[in-house]
């Protein structure tokens, strides 16, 4: 699962016994060499789908990590993009690897300027200035009861008609090894959080599309679902991966 440049078992154990913020500070230098980074195939498919509905002027990547999603925004936004994360370590890596590093002005090659902000996604320090907000793989760090507040924050930073977009993978079938692996992981995390402080919130099976759609609509979004055709369909005809587009009223 991990390349030789990735974290050791000991490093992962230390991270898992930390808070979410400190754990990602520790993991940041090796994060891009783990399976936790969103695969380029998903990033490219989302970029292609957004390009079909763009262009956009300003973009925000929520819980941006080491900046892979910011690079997607730089491909579809014409003026500026911003990455926000509450891990200083992840932002430091992002600033080093994403060009232009921390420069809010547009680059000479026409790419939008990039800026970085350290903040909690549940208390975003922005006015309604963005046409597009994206996020990748971060929703497991929020408990189900936190989603209404999180989506209200996203709604508050989008301009009217702006879009909140993120990919959602179809959940694995109970007959698949992945189902039992994720179920086991969530179970271990619940036991860990019952016995150890500070908690490390990361639950893979808590983010369910039906519930998410209801909460988005409750926060003032019109929700559209687009199958990402690059990933095909399952045996029952359902998409393997969907792009959720939540449009602010």
C-alpha positions, 0 to 999 in steps of 0.5 A, a space after each residue: 500500500 505504501 511506497 518506500 518513501 511513505 511513512 513507517 508503521 511506527 510513524 502511522 501509529 504515532 499519527 493515529 494516536 494524535 489529534 487530527 491536526 497534529 497527526 496530519 502535521 506529522 504525516 505531511 512530508 510523506 503524505 503524497 506517498 500514501 494511499 490517502 492522497 486522492 489518485 490522479 485518475 480521480 483528479 483528472 476526471 473531476 477536472 475534465 467534468 468541471 471544464 465542461 461546465 466552466 470556466 470559473 473565475 475564483 476557486 477554493 479547495 476545502 481541506 486542501 492537504 498537500 495541494 492536489 485539488 488546488 492544481 485541479 482548480 488552477 486548470 479550470 479557474 481564470 483569476 485565483 485559487 485558494 487552498 484552505 486547511 487547518 494543518 500547518 504541516 500540510 500547507 507547508 508541503 503544498 506551498 513547496 510543491 504547487 506553482 506558483 508557490 503562495 503567489 496570489 498574483 496570476 503567473 506569466 503563463 496565464 495560470 491563476 494566482 494561488 494563495 493559502 489559508 490556515 483555517 478550520 473548514 467549520 469556520 471559514 474566514 471568507 466572504 462570498 467570493 468564490 465561484 467554485 469550491 471543491 474537496 477531496 477525501 476529507 469528509 470522513 473527518 467530520 461527524 454526521 452531525 457536523 455536516 449541516 454546519 460544514 455545508 452552511 460554511 461552504 454556502 456562505 463563501 460561494 457567490 449566488 450560482 456558485 458550485 460546490 463540487 466533490 467526487 463520491 465513490 460508490 460504496 463497496 458491496 458486502 460481498 467484497 473485501 473492501 467492505 469488510 476492510 472499511 467496516 473494520 477500520 471504522 470499528 477500530 477508530 471508534 474503539 480508539 476514540 472511546 479509549 484515547 484522547 484527543 480523538 482522531 475522527 476518520 470514518 470511511 462509512 459515515 459519509 452516505 450520499 443520500 444523507 449528504 444530498 439531504 443536508 446539502 439541500 437543507 443548506 440551500 443548494 440544488 444538487 446534481 449528480 454526474 457519473 464520471 464516465 472514466 470509471 464505468 459502471 457496476 454490474 447493476 448499472 450504477 456509476 462507480 464514481 459520481 461528481 456531486 454538484 451543489 449549486 448555491 441558490 
